[in-house]
Amino acid sequence: MRNRVQMLCVAALLLIAPAFAPAMRGQAPEAFTATASAKSKGKTHTAPVRIAIDALSSEAEQKAVMGAVKSGGTPAVKDALSKMKDLGTLEVGERKAPIRYAFSRPTGSGRLVTVVTAEPLLHIGSHLPDAKPKTGYDVAVAILVLDHNDAGHGELAPAAKVKTNASGAIVVEDYGSAKIWLKNIAKAK
């Protein structure tokens, strides 16, 4: 769980790195496929994932989202995202939500892509009698770690809270207790 929080925290920090955005502007629409995979009670559950990105967020949108995280956490982020245009779709199984924030940052051998929706995709475990309340888990976050061929892996938080920790870093907290990995990410043809 700690590694997951660390990875989501690092990826969420990319929300604040607009200096890399100009290099990605003008990029053609792109789509990715992957398999969401999570283990629960000794069983592995999978679902197909499709992420279609029509455009990346502007510098002004990046600043608005970052300001919202710092000023009011998930409710403020949800409000900011609700005022932004759709930039694509995040689809898991038969559930689909519009992407309102999309950011791509170059890495040493590829890039890191972060997408956020203004609504959750799924509250995994919500049917269980001892499930946590749904309140506040109002966005979905997907993080794609891609190599130079746009293939890779990542993580998915289908219902998440976003906030800052004591040191000011952005933290993504997933509703579910099982880590959801994105495996076999590939550019869609």
Stockholm file with secondary structure:
# STOCKHOLM 1.0

chainA/1-189         MRNRVQMLCVAALLLIAPAFAPAMRGQAPEAFTATASAKSKGKTHTAPVRIAIDALSSEAEQKAVMGAVKSGGTPAVKDALSKMKDLGTLEVGERKAPIRYAFSRPTGSGRLVTVVTAEPLLHIGSHLPDAKPKTGYDVAVAILVLDHNDAGHGELAPAAKVKTNASGAIVVEDYGSAKIWLKNIAKAK
#=GR chainA/1-189 SS CHHHHHHHHHHHHGGGCGGGHHHHTTCCCEEEEEEEEEEETTEEEEEEEEEEESCCCCHHHHHHHHHHHHHHHHHHHHHHHHTSCCCEEEEETTEEEEEEEEEEEECSSEEEEEEEESSCSCCTTTTSTTCCCCTTCCEEEEEEEEETTSCEEEEEEEEEEEEECTTSCEEEEESSSSCCEEEEEEECC
#=GC SS_cons         CHHHHHHHHHHHHGGGCGGGHHHHTTCCCEEEEEEEEEEETTEEEEEEEEEEESCCCCHHHHHHHHHHHHHHHHHHHHHHHHTSCCCEEEEETTEEEEEEEEEEEECSSEEEEEEEESSCSCCTTTTSTTCCCCTTCCEEEEEEEEETTSCEEEEEEEEEEEEECTTSCEEEEESSSSCCEEEEEEECC
//
